[in-house]
Amino acid sequence: MDVIKLIEYLQEIIDTSSKVPITGKIMVDKKEVLEVIDKILNCLPAEFKKAQWVFEEKERILSEAIREAETLKKENVELLKRQIENHDITKEAKNRAEEIISSAQRDAKVMRLGARDYADEVLSQLEKEVNEHSEKMLDVVKGEMEKFLVSINSEVNSTSNIIRENIKELRNMKK
C-alpha cells in the first residue's frame, strides 16, 4: 500500500474517532493505529531508497553538466585567445609596427630628431588603432562568452527539466 494512502487512512481514523468531552482528546483503536503505523514503517525504506536515488542522480547529472560547462568554457577561452592571436588585425598591427620601427631606425641615421617625432606620432596612431581593435575584439569575445553562457544555461535548464520529468515518472510509478 502507498505510504500517502496509509497516512490518509490514519488521518481518517483520527477524524472519525470518538471524542472525549471537554478534553479535546479522542479515543482510537490502538491495535488498528499501530497496524497502520507498522505498514507505514514497512513502506518507508523503499520510498527513502527511491528518493535517495533520485537525489543522487540529480546531483550527479548537475555535477557532470557543471564539469562539461567548465571544460567547454576553458576550451572556448583558449580558442578565442588563439583566434585573437591569429586574427588578421593583430597580424596586420604587428607587421605595421615592425615596418614603422624599421623605417624609424633608417631615418634616425639621417635625421635623429625628425625620426623621433615621426616615430612618436606613428606609434601614437598605432596605439590608438590597437586600442580600438582590441576593444572590438573584446566585444566579440564578450558576445561569444554571453552566447556560451546562454547555451550552458539552456543545457542546465534542459537537464533540470529531464530530472523533473524523471521525478514525475518515478512518482507515477508508485500509483
Summary of the structure (lengths in Angstrom):
residues: 175
radius of gyration: 36.3
end to end distance: 9.5
largest distance: 118.0
contacts: 410
relative contact order: 0.08
helix: 90%
strand: 3%
